[in-house]
Amino acid sequence: MKDFEPIDVKKILNTHQSILNGTIKIIKQNDAAKFDSKKAAEAYVAAEVSKILDTVSVEELSRYKSGIRVKSLLNNNVNTFADLEKVSTRALIDINGISQETALTIKKILAFVKNKITQETKIRLSADNKTEYSTALIKNVYLYKYNLNAVKDCRKFYSKYYNQIRILAESTLPMTNNFKWFFTSKSQKSAAIDAYNKLKCALETEPFLKIQEIIENNKQTSFSANDIWEDFEKNSIEYFTILEEIVPGLIGSNDTFQGLPEELAEEVKGQSLDLLGLKCTLRKYQEWGVKYILHQKRVLLGDEMGLGKTIQAIATMVAMRNGGEKHFLVVCPASVLTNWCREIQKHSDLEAIKIHGKDKKENLELWLNKGGVAVTTYETTSIFELEDQFKVSLTVVDEAHYIKNPEAKRTENTKKICNKSKSLLFMTGTALENQVEEMISLIYILQPEIAHSVKNITVIASAPKFKEKIAPVYYRRKRTDVLTELPELIETEEWCELSFEEEQIYEKSVIEQQYAECRRVSFNIDDLSKSTKANRLLEIIEEAEEEGRKVIVFSFFLDTIQKIALMLDSKCYGPITGAVPPNRRQEIIDEFEKAPSGSVLVAQIQSGGTGLNIQCASVVVICEPQFKPSTENQAISRAYRMGQARNVLVHRLLCEDTIDEKLTKVLKHKQDIFDAFADESVSAQKSMEIDDDTFSNLMKEETERINQKRGITANDNQKTPE
């Protein structure tokens, strides 16, 4: 006796077919919206081009070909290039004085000019300019973005489950009819029942529940123009991002001089550039920045935070190396020393040599003899005694405002090195326009003649005359000036080098198997003024304040959160922890939204990383690696979500030669495997987590490393760490 009804089987099969049809429909709708968006963009551009052609007189034909009887065209009401476009070749030939050959030539000139204008035309969408073409464009982009995330899930689902569903459904067909079932063999019945049970159970699993929800949420396809324009006003950056993806080059700045005086811009544009050995692709504005540095030789790069000044510096060194130069030097704060070394090795084939710590003199000698990129701190510059004939190819001074005081020892030491350098690159993300004296003090080191020329200009630094005079030495781009695909998520690993005291505390925690303490490396020191992570955090907050940003700081550990809150004092909002009721959490968020730039929201990542919307912040700091990447992603998404008008900068604070390094390496490996093979199921997400056994094994490796290190220390240095 069968324990099912054909109607129930048909219902299950229909549900699966409906799911497959729903995914296909969403995919097709998305593809159609993408195609229609491209066509709408082309129509918009064509309309703009037609407007321009209507301003170009047919007299311009003479610039391209002499002998054309323009007067005959004018006499026949063909006054502009737009008129030429409307007139057929046959009609041109009928005009007295226009031969067939001339008519064909005119049409070729028209095509050439139109193509050139089309390539150079950039559209500027604005809610204040709702034309037929702009409305059609944003409508299609809206339809495309409406289910953009859903279509990715649909493609993955369809690819993974289509064949499985089809095969199982075929096996269950005998169950849909009592007559068929009666004549079905025992083995086929068994297979059919098994297939039916699998199909039935599958509907209750996470991937199927998720895809059904996606299909249900994507049924609405009718939207009014007012709704779409309202969405555009709230989320204009999303539209620009999609347009840049669909039609590259369609949007962006029309400033062909990149913010420089025309004559200088033309010179910079012609600068040759050989980037063989650079392991990343430069954006257009970054390539321009590198050319500026190479051409001008002694400059201050003041690009806004997050625009990649470090990458531009590395690319400059690569280009100079390819031109035959050998010795490069980076002078930076101790907090970013390790990060510089890692960035150089990650993004180029240049060798980074750290000149800091106990081996600094040996490494300095190595660099002098071998070449490469020496990376040192302001304090360590005191050991640089360079021979008279020795020249540094390029000295990069990071956070150059550190040497604004001419009487400081580090300024004197850095200036000595600068005097031995063929080229100089000072870098700072701090806007110097409103700190004219500080700017001029730096320019004096770079190009004294320019500093002298602007010293007596008493007007504010934003005045055109001042800007033009300092353009050959000071170059600053704001993100909104060079990029249109906002917002963007920019993630940075901030590698810190432990101080001796921090190292002793960390090693003691490892040996004593205090694993939670190990994960709190650098923040488990009593005095946070001696913490390398805390000092880097303060620098990030200072930079954020300069850029008009707010910061969210996340940590897994309550003690770390409390210490940071005390350190920040009045700048701190929160902290948000598990003990804070939901209502109070929202009150804290509301207070934070009204707070000034440079304010910091501090939260435990388990509590503040979910369920909160914090679009007013655009800098996220994560104090230690988390066991679950999803935990970090959720925390980041508190700021990086719809409604965020600025790019989101994510800083992960990490310490070299600690468990941070091992955890980061394992998580990256898991992410690579996940990206290559796994879908977004619960089990796949689970496989990305670091479980207790994995962490325990990593700590055993750390213990062995430290024991070996202590043995070497005892034998070679005749002393044992505390």
Helices and strands as residue ranges (DSSP letters): H 6-53, G 58-60, H 61-64, H 70-75, H 81-86, H 89-93, H 100-120, H 132-146, H 148-172, G 173-176, H 178-182, H 186-202, H 206-217, H 225-234, H 236-246, H 262-269, H 284-296, E 298-301, H 309-322, E 327-332, G 334-336, H 337-347, E 352-355, H 360-370, E 372-377, G 379-383, E 392-397, G 400-403, H 409-418, E 421-427, H 436-446, H 448-455, H 464-470, E 474-475, H 479-482, E 489-496, H 500-511, H 515-519, G 528-530, H 532-546, E 551-555, H 558-568, G 569-571, E 572-576, H 582-594, E 600-604, H 605-608, E 619-622, H 629-636, E 648-655, H 659-677, H 682-688, H 692-717
